[in-house]
Amino acid sequence: MADDVTPSEVRARGFVVARRGYDRIEVDRYLSSLADEIEHLRGKLEKRSAKELKVGLDDPEALALELGAIGGEVALILEAARTAADGMRSRAATDVDQWRTSAEHETRTTLSEATDQSQSMRAAAWNEGTSMISSSLAESDSLVDAAKEDALFIRAEAEREAIRLTGDAKRDREESIRTARMEAEQLLESARSESNGILAAASLQAEQAQERARALEDRRAELLSELEAARASIGQLEEEIESRKLELETPATDLEPEPQARSQHGSDSGSVRIVAPSKSLRLKPVDAEELVADVVALRSSKTVTTEPEPTPDTTPVPIETVAVISPPHHEEALSAHEEPSAGSEVVEAGEDPKPDDDDIGSLFASLRDEAGDPEVTDKSSLQGGRANTQAGGIREPASPEEVDSGKGAAGREAVEEEPSAVGRQPSPEEAADSVSDEPSVLIPLQNAALKGIKRTLVDLQNDALEHLRTDGDWVPGKAFTNRFKAPFADLAEQITGAKDDGGAAKEFGTDLHEAVTESLAKGRESGAGDRQVASLVSRVFRMWRADEAERRVVDAAEALSSGS
C-alpha cells in the first residue's frame, strides 16, 4: 500500500478548508517537502538499484538482501507519512466542526442585528423621503407659478415687439415698393427714350444706307452709260480715223480695171483697189480697269455702317488723254508680181504718205470733247494691230486677204464669234460688270448673316441678364458663344459652297466672351451693384450689335470671297 503513494499525489492532496486550525501555507509547505523527500528517496533507490544491477548481477542473493533492506526503509517512511497524514486529517476535521459551530452562531447573531438595523433604517428613509417629497411638491408648485407669470410677461413683450416689427416691416415694404416703382418708372423711361433713340438712329442709318445705295446704283448706271458712250464715240472715231487714213494714203499704180468688179469693197464703182498697208496710226484701246476699281470701291462702301458715310463725290473725273501707237508694217501684203484675180482692178503699192498731223490732232481734240468724265485707263497694249469694236470686243484689222476674198462686215462678225468658242478674253465691259456685281451679291448674304447674329446677340443678352438677376457671381462659360456657328457657316456655304468659315465664328464668340467677362470683372472690382454690372453687360451687347457684328461679318465675307 505504501507503493501506491506518489510524490504528485502528496503534492495534490487536498484538505477541507476551515477558518481555524493549522496554517494552510505551512501544511502545504510540509507536504511539498515531504513529496520532495519521497521523490529524492525514490530517485536514490532507483540509482542504487541501477548500480546494483550493474555491479551485482552475478550475485542475486546480495541484490535481494539489498532490495529488502531498501524496501523496509521505504515502508517505514511511507508508514510514518501515512500516520502523520491521518493525524492531520483528524485534527482538521475536529477543527472544522468547531469552526462550523462558531460560524453558525455568529451568523445568527449578525442576521438578527442586521434585521433590526435595516428596519430602523427603512423607517428613517421612509420618513425622510416623505418629507423631501412634500418639500419638492411645494417647491415645484412655486416654480410653476413663477414660470407662468414669466411666460405671461414674455408673451406680452413678444406681442408688443411683434406689433412694432410688423409696423416697421410694413413701412419698409411700402417704402421699398415706392422706391422700386420710381426706379422702375425711371428705368422704363430711360429704356423707352434709349429705345426711341436707337430706333431713330437705326431708321436714320437705314435711310442713309438706302440713299447711299441708291446714289451708288445711280452712279454705277451713270458710269456704265458714260463708259458705253465713250466706247461708242471711240469706235466712231476709230472708223473716222480709218477712213481719213485711207483718204491720206496715195496709190502708186492703177492697173487695168476688169469688167466685173466687187463694188462692195471699194470706193470705185467697178474695181477693187489692193493697197499695201501703210504705217497707220491707231488709237489705244479703251480698257475699264480703273473704272472697275472705282465702281468696286463704291460698291464696297455700300455696306451699312453705324457711322454716316460721306456722299460719294459725283464731280466728273477728267478723262485720260488717249495715246496713239503705230502698228508694225504688214509683211503679208500682195506683191506686184502676183496676178490679181479675175474681175479685179489691181493697183501696186507705193510710198506710204505721211499723215496730216493737223487732221489727227483735231480728231483727238474732238475725242476728248465727246468722251465722258469717267477716268478710263488701259494697262494692256494693242497687240498685233487689234482694235476695239463698238460693242467693246477685240477684233483683228482686216488683212488684204480678207479684202481680196470679199469678206466685209459679215466676215468680220464671223471672225469675232470664233474666239468665244475657243476661250476668248472677256471684254472690259464684261470684266467691269462681273467685278462690280460681286459686292451686290455679297450684300444680301451679309445682311442675312448679320440679321441672324443680331438675333442671337439679343437672346444671349437676355440670358445673361437673367443669370445676373438670379446669381450675382455669374460668369459666362465657354459654351456661352456656340450659337454663332450657324450664321457664319451659312454665309460661308453661300459664298464658297462649303460650311468652313475660316474660324470667323470661333473668333467672334471668343472675343465676345472676353468682352463680357472683362466688363463683369471691371464692374465687380469697382464695387458696382448688380444693376450697374447688368448695365455694363448690356452696353457690351449693344456695342457688338451696333458696330462690331457688322464689321466682323463684312470682314468674313470679304475673306471668304477672296479665298474662293
HELIX and SHEET records of a PDB file:
HELIX    1   1 ALA A    2  ASP A    4  5                                   3    
HELIX    2   2 PRO A    7  ALA A   12  1                                   6    
HELIX    3   3 ARG A   24  VAL A   55  1                                  32    
HELIX    4   4 PRO A   60  LEU A  248  1                                 189    
HELIX    5   5 SER A  263  HIS A  265  5                                   3    
HELIX    6   6 GLU A  289  SER A  300  1                                  12    
HELIX    7   7 ASP A  357  GLU A  370  1                                  14    
HELIX    8   8 PRO A  400  SER A  405  1                                   6    
HELIX    9   9 ALA A  409  ALA A  421  1                                  13    
HELIX   10  10 PRO A  428  THR A  470  1                                  43    
HELIX   11  11 LYS A  478  PHE A  484  5                                   7    
HELIX   12  12 LYS A  485  THR A  496  1                                  12    
HELIX   13  13 ALA A  504  GLU A  525  1                                  22    
HELIX   14  14 ASP A  530  MET A  543  1                                  14    
HELIX   15  15 TRP A  544  GLU A  548  3                                   5    
HELIX   16  16 ALA A  549  GLY A  563  1                                  15    
SHEET    1   A 2 ARG A 282  LEU A 283  0                                        
SHEET    2   A 2 VAL A 324  ILE A 325 -1                                        
SHEET    1   B 2 ALA A 387  ASN A 388  0                                        
SHEET    2   B 2 ILE A 394  ARG A 395 -1                                        
END                                                                             
